[in-house]
Amino acid sequence: MDTASKLDILARDAQYDLSCACSTKRPEEHRKRTDSGSWLYPVTVASGGSGIMLKTLMSNMCTNDCKYCPLRECNDTSRISLQPEELARFFMQLQAQRNLIGIFLSSGVIGSPDKTMDRLVATAQLLRKQYRYRGYIHIKMIPGASHAAMDAALSLASAVSLNIETPGAAHCAKLSGAKDYEKDIIGGLTYISEKTAPASPYARVNKTSQFIVGASDESDKEILAYTWGMYRRLDFDRLYYSAYQAGLGDPSIPGERHQMPSVLPSDMLPLAELRMPQGNPAILMREHRLYQADFLFRQYGFTYGDLFFDHGGNLDLSVDPKLMWAQRNPDRFPVSLSRASKEDLLRVPGIGPVMAKKIVAHRKHTPISSLESLRLPEYLLERAKPYLVLH
C-alpha cells in the first residue's frame, strides 16, 4: 500500500481519541478527506478560532487488550504501519498544498511502549530537524513509556496527552489486563505534570487526557473526582470524555446505564463539545453532562463539592449541573444585575463567562435598564430571569 492508502485507514482509526480537541463550534465542520484519501480534522485553537490538523496513528497494531478498543490485539482487523520517514514526508507535502495548523501523532502499542514512542519521536524529530517545521505537534504518550522516552517527546512537542481512561485501578482492571494503572498511567500523568511545571524547561507544553465513559461501571462522581484532582493537583490543561459506543470494542460491554432524559442540553456547553455520533443517546447525554461539569470547574469557578449526584453517584441527565446547583441553593438568589460580582453572575443559569464579563464592563459606564437590554438569546433570558433582579 502507498502512504495515502495507509493513512486512509490509520487516520480513520485515530478518530476515537479526542485529546487533541478535534472539534469546532460549527457542527457542519466535521473531518474531511483530501483528494489523496487522508483524513483532516477541524480543531479549535486556544485563540478561539479553528484550523485543520492531520490526525493519524503510526500503526493500528496493538499488543494491548483494552476491551473498549476496536484495535485491541485479539480483534480481526487489517493491521498497517507507517515509517517515520513516509509520514513526515507526506505531512510536509500536504502542508505545502494547504495550510495545516499541525499534526496529531498517536499509535497502537507496537511491541513495547518505548518501541512505539521511538517511532512517534522519530517522526517529530524529522519534522523539526530535517524539515524545519515549527508548527503544532501533538504527541500521544504511550502508557508504560520510560521517562527518557517521555522527555524526548516533551522536547519536540507543542502538546502531549496520556489518557487516564478510567477513574481508578479497579475499573482499569475490568477493561485491560495489560496495563499497570498506578505505574503506567498515574505514574506517567504525574511525571508529565512535574516535567511541565511552571519553572521547568517544558512549561510551554500543553497537556491533556481523556476518560472512556461507560465502558466500565464507573460513576460520574468517580470520574469528576479524578477530573478535579487532575486540574487542581496535576495542573492539566484540558480533559476529554469519550462516550463508549457499544460495538466498537467488546460487544459484551453495554455502554449505557441511564434512561434517556426529556430535557435537551443547556447553554453551558459550546456545540464543539457535543459530539453526536451514531449510538445510544443516553450515553451521549452522559458524556455531555460530564463536559458541562468540566466547564464549571475550568470557567465558572465551581468546585467538586458544588456538584450534586444521585444515589448511584451520577449526574442528573435531565438537568444540567449548573441549573441543579441553582435549584439546590435558593438562598444565593436572586442576584443583582447592578451590583453582583462576576463570580456571582456566573452562578446564574443562562449566564456564561462572556456575558458575565460584558455585564460588569457595561455597568461601569451605563446603568442596566432592563433584563432585555442584556440581549441574551430568548431561551437563555428565560432561564436567567427567575434568578436575577435589576437592582
Buried (B, 14 or more C-beta within 10 A) or exposed (E): EEBBEBBBBBBBBBEBBBBBBBBBBEEEBEBEEBEBBBBBBBBBBEEEEBBBBBBBBBBBBBBBBBBBBBBBBEBEEEBBBBBBEBBBBBBBEBBEEEEBBBBBBBBBBBEBBBBBBBBBBBBBBBBBEEEEBEBBBBBBBBBBBBEEBBBBBBBBBBBBBBBBBBBBBEBBBBBBEBBBBEEBBBBBBEBBBEBBEEEEEBEEBBBBBBBBBBBBEBBBBBBBBBBBEBBEEBEBBBBBBBBBBBEBBBEEBEBBBBEEBEEEBBBBBBEBBBBEEEBBBBBBBBBBBBBBBBBBBBEBBBEBEBBEBEEEBBBBBBBBBBBBBBBEEEEEBBBBBEEBEBEBBBBBBBBBBEBBEBBEEBBEEEEBEEBEEBEBEEEBBEBBBEBBBEE
